[in-house]
Amino acid sequence: MSENNFGANNENNGFDNQYSTPEYQTPVNDGGGFGWGLLGFCIPLVGLILFLVWKDTKPNSSKAAGMGALISVIISVIYYIAVFALGIGASM
């Protein structure tokens, strides 16, 4: 016997590739959705986490949640800058 594959009769020399993709993947319903954006807007941390988790599997829903979180943070920063500026202006 010239081959030494230790009794394995498969093509990959007895090693199972645990990182290979399955032959059949169920289709993912990714409609994006206003609800995920609203959730990301109301709770920006959840929107960020959903964006990071779904960016490869559900790109539309991921984008909606991430955009909601980003818009929420931007509006919050603008609000605090305005309150700070009005507070300083009112004290003078």
C-alpha positions in Angstrom: 0.0 0.0 0.0 1.7 3.2 -1.2 -0.7 5.7 0.4 -0.7 6.2 4.1 -4.1 7.7 4.9 -4.7 5.7 8.1 -7.8 3.9 6.9 -9.7 7.0 5.8 -11.5 6.6 2.5 -12.5 10.2 1.9 -11.0 12.9 -0.3 -9.7 15.1 2.4 -7.2 12.7 4.0 -9.3 11.9 7.0 -9.8 15.5 8.2 -13.3 17.0 8.4 -13.5 20.6 7.4 -15.5 22.1 10.2 -15.4 25.5 8.6 -17.0 24.6 5.3 -20.4 26.0 4.4 -23.4 23.7 4.3 -24.6 22.5 0.9 -28.1 23.9 1.5 -28.8 27.1 3.4 -32.3 28.2 4.1 -33.2 31.4 2.5 -33.3 34.4 4.8 -36.2 36.8 4.7 -34.5 40.2 4.8 -37.0 42.9 4.2 -35.0 45.6 6.1 -38.0 47.1 7.9 -38.9 50.2 9.7 -39.3 48.4 13.0 -35.6 47.5 13.2 -34.6 51.1 12.5 -37.1 52.3 15.1 -35.7 49.9 17.7 -32.1 51.0 16.8 -33.3 54.6 17.2 -34.9 54.1 20.6 -32.1 51.9 22.0 -28.9 52.7 20.1 -26.8 50.0 21.8 -29.3 47.3 20.6 -29.1 48.8 17.1 -25.3 48.7 17.1 -25.3 45.1 18.3 -27.9 44.0 15.7 -25.9 45.8 13.0 -22.7 43.9 14.0 -24.5 40.5 14.3 -26.5 40.8 11.1 -24.1 42.5 8.7 -23.3 39.3 6.8 -26.6 37.4 7.0 -29.2 40.1 6.9 -27.7 43.2 5.3 -30.9 45.2 4.8 -32.1 44.7 8.4 -28.6 45.3 9.7 -28.4 48.6 7.8 -31.8 49.7 9.1 -30.9 49.0 12.8 -27.5 50.6 12.4 -28.9 53.7 10.7 -31.5 54.0 13.4 -28.7 53.9 16.1 -26.5 56.3 14.2 -29.3 58.8 13.7 -30.2 58.6 17.4 -26.7 59.3 18.5 -26.3 62.2 16.1 -29.6 63.8 17.2 -28.5 63.3 20.9 -25.2 65.0 20.3 -26.9 68.0 18.5 -29.4 68.3 21.3 -26.7 68.4 24.0 -24.7 70.9 22.1 -27.8 73.1 21.7 -28.6 72.8 25.4 -25.1 73.7 26.3 -24.9 76.6 24.0 -28.3 78.0 25.1 -27.3 77.5 28.8 -24.1 79.5 28.3 -26.0 82.2 26.3 -28.7 82.5 28.9 -26.3 83.0 31.7 -24.6 86.0 30.1 
